[in-house]
Amino acid sequence: MRIERIRLAPYACPLPTPWPSAEGPVAVREGVILTLEEEGGRVGLGESAPFPGFGLETIASSVAALRLAARYLIGMPRDRYLAAVSDLHRLAPVMASPSARHAIDLALHDLLAQDRHVSMARVLGGDRALDEVPINAALPRLPRRELALAAATAVAEGYRTLKIKVGGVSTAEDVDRVRAVRDQVGADVRLRLDANRSWSETDSVEALQALDGVGLEYCEEPVADLETMARVRAATPVRLAADESLTDLDSARRVLDEGAADVLVLKPMALGGLRPAGAIASLAREHGVEVVVTTMLESPVGRRGALHLAASLGFTRYAHGLAVGCAPWPAAPHARPLARPGSGRVLRLGDEEDLGTDFRIWQGAQSDFEENLLEEEEEKA
């Protein structure tokens, strides 16, 4: 059984609210859906959606890399899939394109899971894989009163962990906003912060010391470099998490060697796929460091992969960031969080498997690139 057809379908999806990034607010999410179709019709889906602040890859460079990589993938037999995933970081067209590698990695894992009649989580994690994982709600940078109301709404919907975006205002205002959320939701709801590298060292220390009594899980990337983050970690009582600092296994080692973080945030899209993200999770465990899996506002295709990665890790201390993303096709169904009393909201594997008729119609209309095995063989003949 071989890959006989490859298609790319680009999208540009306006977000309901501009989302903060290390390079400023993102109002439109751009990406491309990769389809790998085997002889016999079985389909594996992947996605590339580079995000500002995570490396130099753009959607244009990612699409170009995938078009070039198609010649490598077309005609690939099924018994080569695992080796291909392992070698993606050496594949010339996508070496500098982690989101493109993610698309290929995810699509190949999708095909492997279907062939084995198990979930991708089982392919990745074996028997330790979970059937469902806890998730957090994400709250954007809103004014104090609006933020407190948004937090109350999330808790009413069943979320027990809230991630609050901070930065872009004075640290005093950020501290006031976070305290307002704690007052609104009470002591039993878990809170975490994400500064997207927007604070200075002084701001970070002042804000996190002021929030010592609020009861925070951790703060993501308060500053822009590891040495400074290590100093902030030493000077404050709040745990720190590395996010943008993680680009590959070597960067994860640097974070751990510098003593810069208590938690590693794994974004498969930024790390080149499920396999390399899993390798970083294993490294973190060797060092006694917790991990959290999050997405980058991608479509249901990419979020599905992140969900299976999170499930493959087994039990983890923290809820994962898998609930927020874009919907490029009409009425795009996605895994809807379930409420678990005492546990908060969870995502269950399997609920997200069928993307529906609307996706297939959208995909057919949007596809602007196709590589076909029959045409390839005819050219060689």
C-alpha positions as CSV (number, residue, x, y, z in Angstrom):
1,M,0.0,0.0,0.0
2,R,1.4,3.3,-1.1
3,I,0.6,7.0,-1.0
4,E,-0.9,7.8,-4.4
5,R,-2.3,11.3,-4.0
6,I,-1.2,14.4,-2.1
7,R,-3.3,17.6,-1.9
8,L,-2.9,21.0,-0.2
9,A,-5.8,23.2,0.8
10,P,-4.9,26.7,2.1
11,Y,-7.1,28.7,4.5
12,A,-7.3,32.2,6.0
13,C,-9.6,32.3,9.0
14,P,-10.5,35.6,10.8
15,L,-10.4,35.2,14.6
16,P,-13.3,36.4,16.7
17,T,-10.8,38.4,18.9
18,P,-7.2,39.3,17.9
19,W,-4.9,37.0,19.7
20,P,-1.7,38.2,21.4
21,S,1.6,36.9,20.2
22,A,5.3,37.8,20.7
23,E,5.1,39.9,17.5
24,G,1.7,41.6,18.2
25,P,-2.0,40.7,17.9
26,V,-3.0,38.1,15.3
27,A,-6.4,38.8,13.7
28,V,-6.3,36.2,10.9
29,R,-5.1,32.6,11.2
30,E,-3.5,31.3,8.0
31,G,-2.6,27.7,7.3
32,V,-2.8,24.8,4.9
33,I,-4.4,21.3,5.2
34,L,-2.3,18.4,3.9
35,T,-4.0,15.3,2.6
36,L,-2.1,12.1,2.0
37,E,-4.3,9.5,0.2
38,E,-3.3,5.8,0.0
39,E,-4.1,3.3,-2.7
40,G,-7.6,2.1,-1.7
41,G,-8.7,5.6,-0.6
42,R,-7.6,5.8,3.1
43,V,-6.8,9.4,3.9
44,G,-4.4,10.9,6.5
45,L,-4.7,14.6,7.4
46,G,-2.1,17.0,8.5
47,E,-1.8,20.8,8.9
48,S,0.8,23.5,8.7
49,A,0.0,26.9,10.3
50,P,3.1,28.9,11.4
51,F,2.4,31.4,14.1
52,P,4.2,34.8,14.6
53,G,6.9,34.7,17.3
54,F,7.7,31.1,16.7
55,G,10.7,31.1,14.3
56,L,11.1,32.5,10.8
57,E,8.7,30.2,8.9
58,T,5.8,31.8,7.1
59,I,2.8,30.3,5.5
60,A,4.3,31.0,2.1
61,S,7.6,29.3,2.9
62,S,5.8,26.4,4.5
63,V,3.5,25.7,1.5
64,A,6.6,25.9,-0.8
65,A,8.4,23.4,1.4
66,L,5.4,21.0,1.3
67,R,5.1,21.2,-2.4
68,L,8.8,20.2,-2.8
69,A,8.4,17.5,-0.2
70,A,5.5,16.0,-2.1
71,R,7.9,14.4,-4.6
72,Y,9.5,12.6,-1.6
73,L,6.2,11.4,-0.2
74,I,4.4,10.3,-3.4
75,G,4.6,6.5,-3.8
76,M,5.9,6.0,-0.3
77,P,5.0,2.5,1.0
78,R,3.3,2.1,4.3
79,D,6.2,0.2,5.9
80,R,8.3,3.4,5.4
81,Y,6.0,5.8,7.4
82,L,7.7,5.5,10.8
83,A,11.1,5.8,9.4
84,A,10.0,8.8,7.3
85,V,8.7,10.5,10.5
86,S,12.0,10.0,12.2
87,D,13.9,11.4,9.3
88,L,11.8,14.5,8.6
89,H,14.3,16.9,10.3
90,R,16.8,15.7,7.7
91,L,14.5,16.1,4.7
92,A,15.9,19.0,2.7
93,P,12.6,20.7,1.6
94,V,11.3,20.9,5.2
95,M,14.5,21.1,7.3
96,A,13.8,24.8,8.1
97,S,10.0,24.5,8.3
98,P,8.8,22.9,11.5
99,S,5.1,23.5,10.7
100,A,5.5,21.8,7.4
101,R,7.2,18.9,9.1
102,H,4.3,18.9,11.6
103,A,1.8,18.5,8.7
104,I,3.6,15.5,7.3
105,D,4.2,13.9,10.7
106,L,0.6,14.3,11.7
107,A,-0.8,12.9,8.4
108,L,1.6,9.9,8.5
109,H,0.6,9.2,12.2
110,D,-3.0,9.4,11.1
111,L,-2.5,6.7,8.4
112,L,-0.5,4.5,10.8
113,A,-3.3,4.7,13.5
114,Q,-5.9,3.8,11.0
115,D,-3.9,0.8,9.7
116,R,-3.4,-0.5,13.3
117,H,-7.1,0.2,14.3
118,V,-6.0,2.3,17.3
119,S,-5.8,5.9,18.2
120,M,-2.8,8.1,17.4
121,A,-2.4,8.4,21.1
122,R,-1.9,4.7,21.3
123,V,0.6,4.7,18.5
124,L,2.5,7.4,20.4
125,G,2.1,6.3,24.0
126,G,1.0,2.7,24.0
127,D,-0.9,1.5,27.1
128,R,-0.3,4.6,29.1
129,A,-2.5,6.7,26.7
130,L,-5.6,8.2,28.1
131,D,-9.1,8.3,26.6
132,E,-9.7,11.9,27.7
133,V,-7.6,14.8,28.9
134,P,-8.4,17.9,31.1
135,I,-8.3,21.3,29.3
136,N,-8.1,24.9,30.3
137,A,-10.0,27.9,29.1
138,A,-8.0,30.8,27.6
139,L,-8.9,34.4,28.3
140,P,-7.5,37.2,26.1
141,R,-6.2,40.6,27.2
142,L,-9.4,42.2,28.3
143,P,-10.1,45.2,30.6
144,R,-10.5,44.3,34.2
145,R,-14.3,44.1,34.4
146,E,-14.7,42.3,31.0
147,L,-12.0,39.8,32.0
148,A,-13.7,39.0,35.3
149,L,-17.0,38.4,33.5
150,A,-15.3,36.2,30.9
151,A,-13.7,34.2,33.7
152,A,-17.1,33.7,35.4
153,T,-18.6,32.5,32.1
154,A,-15.8,30.0,31.7
155,V,-16.3,28.6,35.2
156,A,-20.0,28.5,34.6
157,E,-19.3,26.3,31.5
158,G,-17.4,23.9,33.7
159,Y,-13.8,25.0,33.3
160,R,-11.6,24.6,36.4
161,T,-8.4,26.0,34.9
162,L,-8.1,29.4,33.4
163,K,-5.2,30.8,31.4
164,I,-5.0,34.6,31.4
165,K,-3.1,36.6,28.8
166,V,-1.1,39.5,30.5
167,G,1.1,42.2,29.1
168,G,0.4,45.2,26.9
169,V,-0.5,47.4,29.9
170,S,1.3,48.4,33.1
171,T,2.2,45.6,35.5
172,A,0.0,47.3,38.1
173,E,-3.0,47.0,35.8
174,D,-2.1,43.4,35.0
175,V,-1.9,42.6,38.8
176,D,-5.2,44.3,39.3
177,R,-6.8,42.3,36.4
178,V,-5.5,38.9,37.8
179,R,-6.7,39.7,41.3
180,A,-10.1,40.6,39.9
181,V,-10.3,37.2,38.3
182,R,-9.4,35.4,41.5
183,D,-12.0,37.4,43.4
184,Q,-14.6,36.5,40.8
185,V,-14.0,32.8,40.5
186,G,-12.9,31.9,44.1
187,A,-10.0,29.9,45.4
188,D,-10.8,26.5,43.9
189,V,-10.3,27.5,40.2
190,R,-6.7,27.2,38.9
191,L,-5.1,30.2,37.3
192,R,-2.1,30.5,35.0
193,L,-0.6,33.5,33.2
194,D,0.9,33.9,29.7
195,A,3.0,37.1,29.2
196,N,4.3,36.2,25.7
197,R,7.7,37.7,26.6
198,S,6.1,41.2,27.1
199,W,7.5,42.0,30.5
200,S,10.9,43.2,31.5
201,E,12.9,41.5,34.2
202,T,11.9,44.2,36.7
203,D,8.2,44.1,35.6
204,S,8.2,40.3,35.9
205,V,9.7,40.2,39.4
206,E,7.4,43.0,40.7
207,A,4.2,41.5,39.2
208,L,4.9,37.9,40.2
209,Q,5.9,38.9,43.8
210,A,2.7,41.0,44.0
211,L,0.7,38.0,42.9
212,D,2.3,35.6,45.3
213,G,-0.9,35.2,47.4
214,V,-3.2,34.8,44.4
215,G,-2.3,31.1,43.9
216,L,-1.0,30.8,40.4
217,E,-0.1,27.5,38.7
218,Y,2.7,29.2,36.7
219,C,3.5,32.1,34.3
220,E,4.5,31.4,30.7
221,E,7.5,33.2,29.1
222,P,7.5,36.5,31.1
223,V,10.7,37.7,29.4
224,A,12.5,37.1,26.1
225,D,15.7,35.2,27.0
226,L,16.6,32.2,29.1
227,E,19.3,33.9,31.3
228,T,16.8,36.6,32.4
229,M,14.0,34.0,32.9
230,A,16.3,32.0,35.1
231,R,16.9,35.1,37.3
232,V,13.2,35.8,37.4
233,R,12.5,32.2,38.4
234,A,15.1,32.5,41.3
235,A,13.7,35.9,42.5
236,T,9.9,35.0,42.5
237,P,7.7,32.4,44.2
238,V,5.7,31.7,41.0
239,R,6.6,28.8,38.8
240,L,7.7,29.7,35.2
241,A,6.9,27.9,32.0
242,A,8.9,27.9,28.8
243,D,6.9,28.2,25.6
244,E,8.4,30.3,22.8
245,S,11.8,29.3,24.0
246,L,11.1,25.7,22.8
247,T,11.9,25.1,19.2
248,D,13.5,21.6,19.2
249,L,15.1,19.0,21.6
250,D,18.3,21.0,21.8
251,S,16.4,24.2,22.9
252,A,14.6,22.2,25.5
253,R,17.9,21.0,26.9
254,R,19.1,24.6,27.1
255,V,16.0,25.6,29.1
256,L,16.6,22.7,31.5
257,D,20.3,23.4,31.8
258,E,19.7,27.1,32.5
259,G,17.2,26.3,35.2
260,A,14.8,28.7,33.4
261,A,11.5,26.8,33.8
262,D,9.5,24.5,36.0
263,V,7.1,23.6,33.1
264,L,7.6,23.0,29.4
265,V,4.8,24.0,27.1
266,L,4.7,21.8,24.0
267,K,3.2,23.1,20.8
268,P,3.5,20.2,18.2
269,M,3.0,22.8,15.4
270,A,6.1,24.7,16.5
271,L,8.2,21.7,17.3
272,G,7.9,19.9,14.0
273,G,5.3,17.3,14.8
274,L,4.0,14.8,17.4
275,R,7.2,12.7,17.5
276,P,9.6,15.5,18.3
277,A,7.2,16.9,20.8
278,G,7.0,13.5,22.5
279,A,10.8,13.4,22.7
280,I,10.8,16.7,24.6
281,A,8.2,15.4,26.9
282,S,10.4,12.3,27.7
283,L,13.4,14.6,28.3
284,A,11.3,16.8,30.7
285,R,10.2,13.7,32.6
286,E,13.8,12.6,33.0
287,H,14.5,16.0,34.7
288,G,11.3,15.9,36.8
289,V,9.8,18.8,34.9
290,E,6.0,18.8,34.0
291,V,4.7,19.4,30.5
292,V,1.6,21.0,29.0
293,V,0.4,20.5,25.4
294,T,-1.1,23.5,23.7
295,T,-2.2,24.4,20.2
296,M,-1.5,27.6,18.1
297,L,-5.0,28.5,17.1
298,E,-5.0,26.0,14.3
299,S,-7.9,24.2,12.7
300,P,-9.6,21.1,14.0
301,V,-7.1,19.0,12.1
302,G,-4.1,20.3,14.0
303,R,-6.0,20.4,17.3
304,R,-6.8,16.8,16.9
305,G,-3.1,15.9,16.7
306,A,-2.3,17.9,19.8
307,L,-5.2,16.2,21.7
308,H,-3.7,12.8,20.8
309,L,-0.2,13.9,21.9
310,A,-1.6,15.1,25.2
311,A,-3.5,11.8,25.7
312,S,-0.4,9.8,24.8
313,L,1.5,11.2,27.8
314,G,-0.8,9.6,30.4
315,F,-1.6,11.4,33.6
316,T,-0.1,14.9,33.9
317,R,-0.4,17.5,36.7
318,Y,-1.8,20.3,34.6
319,A,-4.7,20.8,32.2
320,H,-3.8,21.2,28.5
321,G,-4.5,24.1,26.2
322,L,-6.5,22.5,23.4
323,A,-9.8,24.4,23.4
324,V,-9.0,27.4,21.2
325,G,-8.6,27.5,17.5
326,C,-10.0,28.5,14.1
327,A,-12.8,27.0,11.9
328,P,-11.8,27.5,8.2
329,W,-14.7,25.5,6.8
330,P,-18.5,26.1,7.4
331,A,-19.9,24.5,10.5
332,A,-16.6,22.8,11.2
333,P,-17.4,20.3,14.0
334,H,-14.7,19.8,16.6
335,A,-14.3,17.8,19.8
336,R,-16.6,19.6,22.2
337,P,-15.4,19.7,25.8
338,L,-17.3,17.6,28.3
339,A,-17.9,18.7,31.9
340,R,-16.5,16.3,34.6
341,P,-17.6,17.1,38.1
342,G,-14.5,17.9,40.2
343,S,-12.2,17.7,37.1
344,G,-13.5,20.5,35.0
345,R,-13.7,20.3,31.2
346,V,-12.2,17.4,29.3
347,L,-11.7,16.5,25.7
348,R,-12.4,12.8,24.8
349,L,-10.6,11.0,22.0
350,G,-12.9,9.9,19.2
351,D,-15.3,12.7,19.4
352,E,-13.2,14.7,16.9
353,E,-12.6,12.0,14.3
354,D,-15.2,12.8,11.7
355,L,-14.7,16.3,10.3
356,G,-18.0,16.0,8.3
357,T,-19.3,16.6,4.9
358,D,-18.7,20.3,5.1
359,F,-15.0,19.7,5.5
360,R,-14.8,17.4,2.4
361,I,-16.7,20.0,0.3
362,W,-14.5,22.8,1.5
363,Q,-11.4,20.7,0.9
364,G,-12.4,19.9,-2.7
365,A,-13.0,23.6,-3.4
366,Q,-9.9,24.9,-1.7
367,S,-7.3,22.5,-2.8
368,D,-4.8,24.3,-5.1
369,F,-2.1,21.7,-5.4
370,E,-2.1,18.0,-6.2
371,E,0.6,15.4,-6.8
372,N,-0.7,12.1,-8.3
373,L,1.2,8.8,-8.3
374,L,-0.2,7.8,-11.7
375,E,1.0,11.0,-13.3
376,E,4.4,10.7,-11.6
377,E,4.8,7.2,-12.9
378,E,3.7,8.2,-16.4
379,E,6.3,11.0,-16.4
380,K,9.1,8.6,-15.4
381,A,7.9,6.2,-18.2
